[in-house]
């Protein structure tokens, strides 16, 4: 018996319901994929317009010509190990005595046999020199890291200064329009109008000057990144320049400063110099022991005697005059020099770290002081002064003084911001490690 609850109309409604749900799901899935891909496209388009400091460092490590040149020296340096592993070549010859009854050496085979650990210390010396060369390359990369950090900050601040110059030019253009209207209305003197025109021209000249400086900064930045001077430049992320925390108060940063001598590549290079000097001394001492030359082969004692027999001979140098005393003396003297050099480098690093940390502390406090509200207050005062001049309540002198004070505060802030980033870069170089993980995320 059929169930009366399910009529053909009911089945039609159920089918339409599921069809509608299926269509809704298709549309919903489409929207999800659309927004997901749209977000990726938007993020990619945004990333193509800006350049983070981390991306700039990556590009420099890949494309900078000094980096490429330094890395190209590594295969040259590694060839030293091939030279060090050489063994003496065997030799072959023949000898006949051109006299009556002289002997005939049809074939002479021989070789020089190295005695002692000469080859071991040659290899040891080569490895020490290769390690030193690798550290020199690392030092070059670290110097490029510091240059990129400073150039990135300089370019970013330069862009902000250029924007400031444009705003100043627009400000004086608006001020000139107001002054001309007030002059036509007989509200101000011709002197005030001329002063306003002069300030506008000064603002335009300053804008041109900053544009030229920025162009030089772009060329220099492209050069550091290994790009052509006229390559399109991506804009630095301005927000990355601003400090997130007070680095000079961070306990781990202070600990890093205390351990700066352990991280500096200069110290590591110096330690390799000690290893090289020691290997030279050991190598020279073993080279005082002469090598043994062995030769042998078949011989016919005389021309009238067809009986052949073997012969063997040997020889070695007698170390009478050359006992490697010069090489040993030079290496020992170099060790004494390295001791003094270590004292100098450690002292220089301590001074360098102290100066960089002090500079960071000063610039950091300045930036925080500007960001605490001084910039916003100065902008608000300038806007109120400009409005007061439009209404005829303030004189031109009031506006010029306020604008100059605002410009001084803003430029001082940008200079402090640049000084802060340069101080961070110098402190990184001084301590031998990056400071990204301490709130300076790039």
TATA-V617926 format. One record per run of one state. SS is the DSSP state (H for helix, E for strand, C for the rest). FROM is the first residue (numbers start at 1). TO is the last residue. If there is no record, write none. Layout:
BEGIN
ss:from:to
SS:FROM:TO
SS:FROM:TO
END
This chain:
BEGIN
ss:from:to
C:1:7
H:8:49
E:50:51
C:52:52
H:53:63
C:64:64
H:65:84
C:85:90
E:91:96
C:97:103
E:104:113
C:114:117
H:118:184
C:185:189
H:190:224
C:225:234
E:235:236
C:237:237
H:238:241
C:242:246
H:247:249
C:250:250
H:251:258
C:259:259
H:260:263
C:264:264
H:265:287
C:288:291
E:292:302
C:303:304
E:305:316
C:317:324
H:325:390
C:391:395
H:396:431
C:432:442
END
